[in-house]
Amino acid sequence: MPIASEVAPDVFRIPISIANAYIVGTKKDWTLIDTGTPGNEDRVIKSVKEVFGKNAAPEAILLTHGHFDHAGSARALAEHWDVPVYAHRLEIPFLDGRSAYPPPDPTVGGFMSQMIRFIPNKKMDVGDHLQELDTDDLPGLRGWECYETPGHTPGHVSFFRPDDNVLIAGDAFTTIDQDSFVGMVSRTPVVSRPPAYYTCDWDSAQNSVEILAGLRPHVLAAGHGVPMQGRIALQQLIRLAKDFPAPEHGRYVGNPPETDEDGVQELPPPAPDPVRNVATVVSIAALAGAGWAIAAKRKRAA
């Protein structure tokens, strides 16, 4: 069964663990947007072969941002293809080993915010192929526009093709409810806020969603969840922008960290954490594992 699926003309989604990567373009001229979690370079290469055949290589790898689930396989793929990896200048320090991102905040609430406790916040270095992205000159993305959409991370970007209103949004928003255990297991498509546990500037995140909603995209290809399209998808995005569900409490709520071209400069203190019992968190993780196993079994049987 093929891994990659076409979500719009010359746009193919590669589901990778908890995130998505996207192949954009034609066999003669294409780009990879995001790379998934570490260790998935073979899955990406296999998907590229499905779409374009053997020995196909992109003009470049573009990153919406540098979190491990989007840039985790960037170094291996860049070395395999010998191509540059581009990211916004404010993402560079989080991709060249200088700085770790602001620590995730499990206190904002929601299912995945509890799961993030098990994932270390490590520095990342994608190697010598890393270059600064010129948002006015996108390698391999002819006819696309780049929008700065910070909030989830300081230098987050999204890509938009105005000819047919296709949007690749990274984590500016999601098309899955990561705050809900049922939503994560069922994977029901729904336009939702950015991953709350890693979002460090909620005012900027809301403004970014408003910008993207104003583009009136027809296809919503996010970093998490199944891509959505059509009137209902746009209505949900507009509703998210209008009634943006910022957390009521959390480490970065109303107090974002200070970051610049060198990475994190100052962090607010951690917020009070009501989940102090490790056994409770372990039980949540076990429940999640059981739920995903049941969902996978049902999917195979269907």
N, C-alpha and C positions, 0 to 999 in steps of 0.2 A: 504493500500500500504506500503511495507517495507520501512524503513528509510535507512538502511545500504545497500550498494551495493559492490560487490566484484570487485576489480580493478586489482587483480593479485592473484595467488594461496595463500590462507591464509592471504590476505590483504583486509580489508573491510573499505570503506570510510563512515564516518558519517558526512553529511553536517549539520553544526550548525550555524545558523544565517549567518554571513559573512565569516565564516572560516570552516575548516575541522578538524575532529579528525579521527584517524585510529585505527582499531582493527587489531592486527598482531599476528598470530599464530593459534594453534589448540585448541580445547575445553579443552584439558588436560594441555596446556602450552601456554599462550598468554599474550600479553601486550597491554595497551592502550597508543597510542602516541597522546599527546595533548588532550584538554578537551573542547574547545570552550569557548564561552562567559559565564559570570556568570548566574546562574539560569537554566542551561541546563542539570543538572545531570540526571533528569528523562528521557530526550531524549536519553542520552547516555546509561542508564540502559536498556531502552526499546530496543535500537538497539542491545545491547549485548544479550538480551533474544532472539531476532530474529535470531541471528547468532549461539549462543551456547546453548540456552535454559535457563530455570529458574535456579537461584542461581549460575550462572557462575561468577567467579571473576578472575581478572587478577593477574599475579605475581607482577606486578608493573605498575605505571603510569610514563611514560617518557615524558619529555617536550623538544620540540625543542628550546623553549625560553619561557620567562615568561610574555609576553604581555597579556593583559586582554582577548583577543579573542582566546588565546591558553591555558591559565592557569586559566581562570575564574571560571571553575567548578571543578578544581583540588581538592580543600579542601573538598568539599562536597562528591566527589566520593571517595577520600582516606578514609574519615571517614565512608562512607557507606560500603566499602569493607574491611576496615582496612588493607590497603596496603601502601607501601612507594611511595613517589613522588620523582623522580630523575631529577636533572637538573645540567648543567655544573656549576663549581665552580664560574664562573664570572656572572652567573645568580642568584646565591643564594641570594645576598643582595637585589635583586629586588623581591624576593619571600618570604622573611622572615620578611618584614615590615621595614627593615632598610633604604631603599632608594627607591625613585621613579625613573623611567627611565628618561633619558633626555627628555625634553618636545618635543612634536611633532612639526614639522616645516611645517606650511601650505604654506610657501612662495616658496617651491620647485615647485609648480604648479601641475596641474592635478586635476581631479574631486574629488577623495576621499580626497585629501589634504585640500579641502575646508570643506568637511563633518567632518573632524577630529576636527574642531573648537568646535563642540558641545559635544565632549567627554572629560571629565576631566582626567588629568594625575595623578591618585591616586596611592598611595603605595598599595602593595598587600602582604598578608600574607596567605600562604597556610597551615599553621599550623605545628604541631609537626611531621607530616609524611614526611617532606621534608628532603632529603638526597642528598649528592653530587654524581654525576654520574661518575663512572669509565668508561671512554670511551673504555677501553680494555675488559670490562666485562659487557655486556649488559643484564640486567635481562629480561628473557622471550624472548629474540631476538636471538635465536640460528641460526647461519649462517649469521648474519648481522654484518656490520661494522659501526662504528660511525666516522663521519668526523667533525672536528671543522670548522664551516663556519661563522665566525664573520662578522660583518659589519652592518647588520640590527639591531642586538644587540651585546653586547660585547661577550657573551658566547653562541651564537647560534650554534646549532649542526644539522646535517642531518644524515639520516640512509640509508645504501645501502646494498642490498643483491646481492652479486656478482654471485651467481648461475644462476640467471635469470635477472640480471641488473635492479632490482626494486629500485627506489629512493624515499624516503620520505624526502622532502626538506624543510619542514617548510616554513619560509618566506625568504629563501635565494633567491628564485625567485617566481613568481606566474604563474598560467596558466589562468589568466584573466587580461585584461587591466584595471587596477584601475584608470588610468589617464584619461580615456574616459568615459563620461556619457553613450554613446551608448554601449560601451564595457561592462559596468557594468550592464546595463539593459538587453542586449541580452545574456550576459554570454558566448559569443563566445570564445571557447578555443584558447588561444594563449600564448606562453611563453613570459613573460614580466619581467621587473625589479622588485626587492623587493618593498614592499609598501614604497613609497618615503617619506611619511610624518613622519615615525618612524625610517627610516634608518639614523644612526648617524655617520657612517664611510664609505664613498663611495669608497675609495681605497680598503679597506678590503672587502667590498661587491662585488666589481668586481673580486678580487682575489678568493673569495669563489665560484662565478659562474664559473670561469675558472677551478677550482678544480673539481667541479661537472660535468662540460661538459667533462672533461678529463676521467671521469669514463665511458662515453658513455652509459648512462642508456637507457633502453628500455621503462620503465614505469616511468612517471614523476608524482608523487603524491605530490602536493604542499599544502600549508596551505590555499591558496585561489584559487578558480577556480576548474573546473572539471578536474580530472586526464587525462593525455594524454599519448599516447604510439605510438611506431613505428618510422619509418624513419623521417617523417615530424617533429615529436616532438623533436627528437634529433637534427635535422638540425636547428630548431628554437633556441634550447638551445645553440648550438655551435655559432650561429649568435649573440645571446645575449652576450656571453662571448667575442666574437671578437669585436663587436661594442656596448660596454656597454653604455647605455644612462644615464650616471650620470647627475644630474641637472647642469645647468649653474650657478645657484645662489641658495643661501639658507644658513641657519644658520650653518649647519655642512659641507658644501661643502669646502673641503680643510682645515677644521678646526674642527676635531672631538673632542668631549668632552673627558676629562680624567676620566677614570673609573678604578677600581680595585676590589679586593675581598670584599671591603666595600661599593661598589656602586659608585655613581657619586662623583668625587672630584673637578672637575672644568668644567664649561660650557662656551662656547663662547657666546658673546652677541647676542641677537635676531637680525635677519636680518630685514631690512626695509620691511614693509608689505604693499603692494599696495591696499589690500582689507580692507579699513577702515570703509566702510559703512555697518553697521549691517544689514540694509534692503536688501542689495545685497546678503549677505550670506544667509539670511532667504529665499529669493526668490530662491536661488540655492537649498536649502534644500526642499522647496515645490515642485520644479520641479522634484527633485530626487524621492520624495515620489510618485508623480503622475506617473512617468515613471515606477517605480517598481510595482505600483498597476495595471497599464495597462499590463505589462509583465506577472504578476501573473494571471490576468483574461484570457489572451490569452492562457496561459499554461493550465489552467483548462478547457478551451473550446476545446483544441486540442484533 
